[in-house]
Amino acid sequence: MIGDVLISSMICENLKKEYPDAQVDYLVNSFTTPVIEKNPYIDNVILFEDKFRANYISFFKFLLQIRRKKYDIVIDPYAKLESSLITLFSGAQKRIGYLNKGLGIAYNQKEKHHNKPKSYYGLAIERRINLFEKLIKKNTIDPFPKLHLLESEKAEMIPVFKQHGIDLASEKVIMISILGSEVSKTYPEDYMVKLIDFVAEHDAVKILFNYTPKQQKEALSIYNKCNEKTKQHIILDLIGSDLRSFIKIMHHCSLIIGNDGGAVNIAKALQKPSFTIFSPWIKKESWSIFDDGIINKAVHLNDYQPELFKEKKRKEFHENYAFYYKAFQPEFFMQELDIFLKNNL
């Protein structure tokens, strides 16, 4: 969800640049707002709260609130039932969504939701561009989502790094996304340990783990399995207290390695190199963005054992994710990871 909101913020930027006098509002889940904080291309952030899902009356009142705003154009990049209903009940003259996605009657302008990427932008970017490109007449479309940090926000983390024994002037800092958003999107622990041990072989690097306080047990388990030399490189307790804090920390990191998810999208929006490991049941082509093989590199089991994916449906991979993850040994991509590190450290 965090990645969705960050990537789709690119729509707001392009529309605001094309129509500087227009009001551009962005409807997002309340917990995702840190990735659009300080964004100069968004006039108003409208929050979708959990209570709207739990209570039909609350949701109906929210629909009326949206309708009273009398939008001229509503664009739905999510194509879920809730977003479709919001689009439909907005009453906007132009309601833009995907062809054959979401609630069809919600949209009076339907754009392609193609399945094969046409560029290194990736499908997640290209599909969103499909939704608004007809509205752009003067400017060149900027496909890159961005995060907006104040100089004071960047500066406030420097003493924090120093307190943890990290000299940003002489040491490179690597963020490891050790956990996915759920267990079926998390690279197996023993494999992750091998990866971290390999990364730590590079001198003059410090390693941070991306995890929340609630995930401390899992983080400690991974740390304890690392070899003693690796542990000397890991700063385990330098984590953000919230999403905005993580963004500030990531700004000072050299690159990110690990599970696909919001952390990787944040790193890319900060123009940090990324090496991403996709879950076997997630389609890499749907979510891998700006993968040029050098600055951004993504790997998937299908890259190495395509025979496992012949004539099988996504549901089977999801249900048996542990089996397919076990087959996704780190040795498959260690050479590529080594090249990535040499190119970007």
Buried (B, 14 or more C-beta within 10 A) or exposed (E): EBBBBBBBBBBBBBBBBBBEEEEBBBBBBEBBBBBBBEBEBBEEBEEBEEEBEEEEEBBEEBBEEBBEBEBEBBBBBBBEEBBBBBBBBBBBEBBBBBBEBBBEEBBEBBBEBEEEBEEBBBBBBBBBBBBBEEBBEEEEBEBBBBBBBEEEBEEEBEEBBEEEEBEBEEBBBBBBBBBBBEEBBBBBBEBBBBBBBBBBEBEEBBBBBBBBEEBBEBBEEBBEBBEEEBBEBBBBEBBBEEBBBBBBBBBBBBBBBBBBBBBBBBBBBBEBBBBBBBBBBBBBBBBBBBBEEEBBBBBBBBBBBEEBBEEEEEEEBBEBBEEBBBEBBBEBBEEBBBBBBEEBB
